[in-house]
Amino acid sequence: MQTPHWLTRALAPAMLGTLLAQAATLAHAAPVELTYWSWNDDAKLVDKYNAAHPGVHIKFEKVPANDYDAKLLTATKAGTAPDVMMDQYQYIPTTVTGGALENIGPLGVDKLKARYPAWVWNQVHLGDGTYAVPVDIGPVALAYRADLFEKYHLDVPKTWADYAKVAEKLKATDPDVSITSFPTNNPEAFAALASQGGGHWFKAGADSWQVAVNDSGTRKVAAFWQDLISRKLVVAEPAWSDAWYGQLQNGKLATWLAPAWGPAFLSSIASGTAGKWKIAPMPVWDAAQPRAANLGGSAIAVSTGSKHKKEAANFAIWFGSDLQGSIWPQADAGTIFPSQLDGVTPTVLNRPFPFFNGQPVNQDYAAAAKTVDSAWQWPPNLNKLMQSMSDGFGKVANGSTTLPAVLDATQGVVVSDLKAQGIAVK
């Protein structure tokens, strides 16, 4: 039955009023509310995103870095996890296995892959899923006391063989000064060394993990550092302690393997040594095929418990990849070293660092970021790995074991723990 023309004309004003009312309701609808966790001071960036996206409101919560991932896993089990969160690369496999992180590859994240070096993407892509958007990285370079190198006529080492020779000459010249310290409480630092040396500890498959903490590349690195420790050319001791800070400040340590966040850290804890340090490329094993390492960095992920995963993924994409909106402002402020290929602007690359006597140290870090091994991955039980290695390294310091022996013990501990969790191991 066809509607009479008179009825159509009579209904039109009423329908129009209804449509206008619905549009007004939608226009004033409350925005989608999302909660975002980070240990960084990201409030201004969140405000910037909120201002440009009126349909979404991000509530920022700063969560202390101490035990951050344990808090995240606890919140996930309790159903109180945030919608979006920062996570460190080394913890991502653990938080994925713990059910905390959503596979956001299908939500637009996989389209970003070409923007990042292969090794960076490998930190957030496990098996068939992509679980975060990379934000920053920590490529490693060699910070060295230029004044001590000049005083003792030392050449800046280009290879690890050179480094051992410099360590010998330095100790023979001044027994009170060591080339560096071996951090017994920082297995992540040893992992960086192992990755540079060709170590491939873990590999995620579709339904199992490969584990090789004591592979040949890592054993080579362990034997090198064990030799330096045994000959007392380096100090085996905890890092991040007052004693260690004092050694960097008073010239008892001539070098430090400093990640990209290291210059700011060093200028803070050893401010009295300003102008005495320089940055050089990390020593390599093979000068013909140089390889650097990475230590640190983070990515932004979406919670499996979020009720608004698409909106959460959109924020993660913006925060981790939008150059003008998020990355360049952070890089220009010196708060991150960008993981994205185009994230390092000429301003960042050529910025002089007063603490390093005006040296543009980011040039060395940018070069290092191009040669990190793309095959490195972290395990789904990081805390067990770190605990086993830390316990072993402490015994290395008192001479009751060796680094190669610690690798063998840790291999067994990690594999047993994975199997106990029901995780298949090849």
Secondary structure, DSSP 8 states (H G I E B T S, - for coil): ----HHHHHHHHHHHHHHHHHHHHHHHTS--EEEEEEESS--HHHHHHHHHH-TTEEEEEEE--STTHHHHHHHHHHHT---SEEEEEGGGHHHHHHTT-B---GGGTGGGGGGGS-HHHHHHHEETTEE--EEEEEEEEEEEEEHHHHHHTT----SBHHHHHHHHHHHHHH-TT-BS-EEETT-HHHHHHHHHHTT---EEE-SS-EEE-TT-HHHHHHHHHHHHHHHTTSSEEE-SSSHHHHHHHHTTSB-EEEEETTHHHHHHHHTGGGTTSEEEEE--BS-TTS--B-EEEEEEEEEBTT-S-HHHHHHHHHHHHH-IIIIIHHHHHHTS--B-STT-S-HHHHT--BGGGTTB-THHHHHHHHTSB-TT----S-HHHHHHHHHHHHHHHHTTSS-HHHHHHHHHHHHHHHHHHTT--B-
